[in-house]
Amino acid sequence: MGRVYDVAGLAEHWACGTDTIYSLIRGGELQAFKLGGKLIRIRAEEVERFECRTITPSNDTEASLPSYGSRTANATDIRLERLTVRPPKQRQGASGKAAMSGGR
């Protein structure tokens, strides 16, 4: 028999709460069994099956590559844009509060 997870151990492994694990079991998305009539356990094979089913494909697949000639923004481009494109500052009125436009 291979590795077996308890609910708390699987929640720690997936960095989620035990409520999430119980919900997946109740919803039939994750198969579990009872040990001794009360203790809930999940087989490692079931954990792997669930992970393979729910994990999105990696970004190194050909389908995820940009088409020839297209340009995608990288993190540096985005940071530079945030630094260089700033929203206009609001003018301060005589009271020290931001001036409102609209003729009032």
C-alpha positions as CSV (number, residue, x, y, z in Angstrom):
1,M,0.0,0.0,0.0
2,G,1.4,3.4,-0.9
3,R,1.3,6.7,0.9
4,V,-1.9,7.9,2.5
5,Y,-2.9,11.4,3.5
6,D,-5.1,12.5,6.3
7,V,-7.3,15.6,5.7
8,A,-5.0,17.9,7.7
9,G,-1.8,16.6,6.0
10,L,-3.3,17.0,2.5
11,A,-4.5,20.5,3.4
12,E,-0.9,21.4,4.5
13,H,0.5,19.8,1.3
14,W,-1.8,21.9,-0.8
15,A,-1.6,25.0,1.4
16,C,-5.3,25.2,1.9
17,G,-7.8,24.7,4.7
18,T,-9.2,21.4,5.8
19,D,-12.7,22.7,4.9
20,T,-11.5,22.8,1.2
21,I,-10.5,19.1,1.4
22,Y,-13.8,18.1,3.1
23,S,-15.7,20.0,0.4
24,L,-13.8,18.2,-2.4
25,I,-14.6,14.9,-0.8
26,R,-18.3,15.7,-0.3
27,G,-18.5,16.9,-3.8
28,G,-17.1,13.7,-5.2
29,E,-14.1,15.5,-6.8
30,L,-11.6,13.8,-4.4
31,Q,-12.0,10.1,-3.5
32,A,-11.4,9.2,0.1
33,F,-12.0,6.2,2.4
34,K,-12.7,5.8,6.1
35,L,-10.2,4.0,8.3
36,G,-11.7,2.4,11.4
37,G,-15.1,3.8,10.5
38,K,-14.3,7.4,11.3
39,L,-10.8,8.5,10.2
40,I,-10.8,9.9,6.6
41,R,-7.8,9.1,4.4
42,I,-6.9,9.9,0.8
43,R,-4.5,7.7,-1.2
44,A,-1.5,9.4,-2.8
45,E,-2.6,8.0,-6.2
46,E,-5.9,9.9,-5.8
47,V,-4.1,13.1,-4.8
48,E,-1.9,12.7,-7.9
49,R,-4.9,12.0,-10.1
50,F,-6.7,15.2,-8.8
51,E,-3.5,17.3,-9.2
52,C,-3.0,16.2,-12.8
53,R,-6.7,16.9,-13.6
54,T,-6.7,20.4,-12.1
55,I,-3.3,21.8,-12.8
56,T,-3.2,24.0,-15.9
57,P,-0.6,23.3,-18.6
58,S,2.8,24.9,-18.2
59,N,3.8,28.0,-20.1
60,D,6.5,26.2,-22.1
61,T,4.0,24.6,-24.5
62,E,4.0,25.7,-28.1
63,A,0.4,26.8,-27.9
64,S,1.3,29.4,-25.2
65,L,4.0,31.0,-27.3
66,P,3.2,34.4,-28.8
67,S,2.8,34.5,-32.6
68,Y,5.6,35.7,-34.7
69,G,6.0,39.4,-34.6
70,S,3.8,40.0,-31.6
71,R,5.2,41.7,-28.5
72,T,4.1,40.8,-25.0
73,A,4.8,43.0,-22.0
74,N,7.2,41.6,-19.5
75,A,7.4,42.5,-15.8
76,T,10.0,45.2,-16.5
77,D,7.9,46.9,-19.1
78,I,4.9,46.9,-16.7
79,R,6.9,48.4,-13.9
80,L,8.4,51.1,-16.2
81,E,5.0,52.0,-17.4
82,R,3.7,52.4,-13.9
83,L,6.6,54.6,-13.0
84,T,6.4,56.8,-16.1
85,V,2.6,57.1,-16.5
86,R,1.2,58.8,-13.5
87,P,-2.3,60.0,-12.9
88,P,-2.7,63.8,-12.9
89,K,-2.4,65.3,-9.4
90,Q,-5.5,67.0,-8.0
91,R,-5.2,70.7,-7.3
92,Q,-5.5,71.8,-3.8
93,G,-8.1,74.5,-3.0
94,A,-7.8,77.3,-0.5
95,S,-9.2,75.0,2.3
96,G,-6.4,72.4,1.6
97,K,-8.9,69.9,0.2
98,A,-8.8,68.7,-3.4
99,A,-10.6,71.2,-5.7
100,M,-13.8,69.8,-7.3
101,S,-14.6,70.6,-10.9
102,G,-18.2,70.9,-11.9
103,G,-19.2,74.5,-11.2
104,R,-20.4,74.3,-7.6
